[in-house]
Amino acid sequence: MAGRSAKRGDLLADMNFYIREGPGKRFIEPRILFILRRGPAHGYELMRKMGEVPLPGPLPDVGAVYRKLRRLEEEGLVSSRWTRAERGPQRKVYRLTSKGRKRLALWTEAIRARVAILQRFLELYDSEAS
C-alpha cells in the first residue's frame, strides 16, 4: 500500500510541477498521449496529427517527437511494435498503455488547474483596472 501511495504522490508532484512551471518542451508529451488515445499511430502519422491538438507553442520537429516517443516507451507510457505496410518499409506503431492514460489524465488536470489560475489572475486584473 505504501508503494501505491508513493506512486500517487509522485504523480501529484508531477502535476504540481506542470501547473507551476509549465510543460517545458512544446507540450510534446500531452500531444503524443492525446493522439495515441484516439488509436495506434506510427511516428510520421503522429507528426501529421500534431497540429490537430490545440496547445500553445510551436509544433515539435521530427527528432524531438522520436526522442520523446523513446522516453515514453522507457517509462511504460506507450508501447510499440513493428508492422508491415502494404507498400514501403516496416513501421513502428505506438499504442497508449494504461499508465499512459493515467499520465494523460494528470496532464488534463494540470492544464485545467493552470487555466483556473490564469483566469483568476485575469479576473483580479479586470477588477482592479476599472
C-alpha positions in Angstrom: 0.0 0.0 0.0 2.9 2.4 0.8 4.2 1.9 -2.7 0.9 2.8 -4.3 0.5 6.0 -2.3 4.1 6.9 -3.1 3.3 6.5 -6.8 0.2 8.7 -6.5 2.4 11.2 -4.6 4.9 11.2 -7.4 2.2 11.8 -10.0 0.7 14.6 -7.9 4.2 16.1 -7.6 4.5 15.9 -11.4 1.1 17.6 -11.8 2.0 20.3 -9.4 5.2 20.9 -11.3 3.4 21.2 -14.6 0.9 23.7 -13.1 3.7 25.8 -11.6 6.4 25.6 -14.2 4.6 24.7 -17.4 5.3 21.7 -19.6 8.7 22.6 -20.9 9.3 21.4 -24.4 6.3 22.5 -26.6 3.7 20.2 -25.0 5.1 17.2 -26.9 4.1 14.7 -24.2 0.5 15.6 -23.9 0.2 16.0 -27.7 1.5 12.5 -28.3 -0.5 10.9 -25.5 -3.7 12.6 -26.7 -3.2 11.4 -30.3 -2.5 7.9 -29.2 -5.6 7.9 -27.0 -7.5 8.1 -30.3 -5.7 5.0 -31.6 -2.4 3.5 -32.5 -0.1 5.5 -34.8 3.3 5.5 -36.3 5.8 8.4 -35.9 5.0 10.3 -39.2 1.3 9.9 -38.6 1.8 11.4 -35.1 3.7 14.3 -36.7 0.9 14.8 -39.2 -1.7 15.0 -36.4 0.2 17.3 -34.0 -1.4 20.4 -35.4 -4.9 19.0 -34.6 -4.1 19.2 -30.8 -4.6 22.9 -29.8 -1.8 23.6 -27.3 0.5 26.6 -27.0 3.9 26.7 -28.6 5.4 25.7 -31.9 4.9 22.2 -33.2 7.8 19.9 -32.4 10.3 18.7 -35.0 10.6 15.1 -36.1 13.7 14.5 -33.9 12.0 15.8 -30.8 9.0 13.6 -31.4 11.1 10.4 -31.8 13.2 11.2 -28.7 10.0 11.8 -26.7 8.5 8.5 -28.0 11.6 6.6 -26.9 11.4 8.2 -23.4 7.6 7.5 -23.2 8.3 3.9 -24.1 11.1 3.6 -21.5 8.6 5.0 -18.9 5.9 2.5 -19.9 3.5 5.2 -21.1 3.5 3.8 -24.7 4.3 0.5 -26.2 5.3 -0.2 -29.8 5.7 -3.0 -32.3 6.9 -3.2 -35.9 4.2 -3.7 -38.6 4.4 -4.4 -42.3 2.8 -1.8 -44.6 1.3 -2.8 -47.9 3.9 -0.7 -49.5 7.2 0.7 -48.2 9.2 -0.1 -45.2 8.0 -1.6 -41.9 6.6 1.0 -39.4 6.9 1.2 -35.7 3.4 1.6 -34.4 2.9 3.1 -31.0 0.0 2.5 -28.6 -1.0 4.2 -25.4 -0.7 2.0 -22.2 -2.9 2.2 -19.1 0.0 4.1 -17.4 0.0 6.5 -20.4 -3.8 7.0 -20.0 -3.2 7.9 -16.3 -0.5 10.4 -17.3 -2.7 12.0 -19.9 -5.4 12.4 -17.2 -2.9 14.1 -15.0 -1.9 16.4 -17.8 -5.6 17.3 -18.2 -5.9 18.0 -14.5 -2.7 20.1 -14.6 -3.9 22.1 -17.7 -7.3 22.7 -16.1 -5.6 23.9 -12.9 -3.3 26.2 -14.8 -6.3 27.7 -16.8 -8.1 28.3 -13.5 -5.1 30.1 -12.1 -4.8 32.3 -15.2 -8.5 33.0 -15.1 -8.3 34.2 -11.5 -5.4 36.5 -12.5 -7.4 38.0 -15.3 -10.4 38.5 -13.1 -8.2 40.2 -10.5 -6.7 42.4 -13.1 -10.0 43.3 -14.6 -11.5 44.1 -11.1 -8.6 46.4 -10.3 -8.3 48.0 -13.7 -11.8 49.6 -13.5 
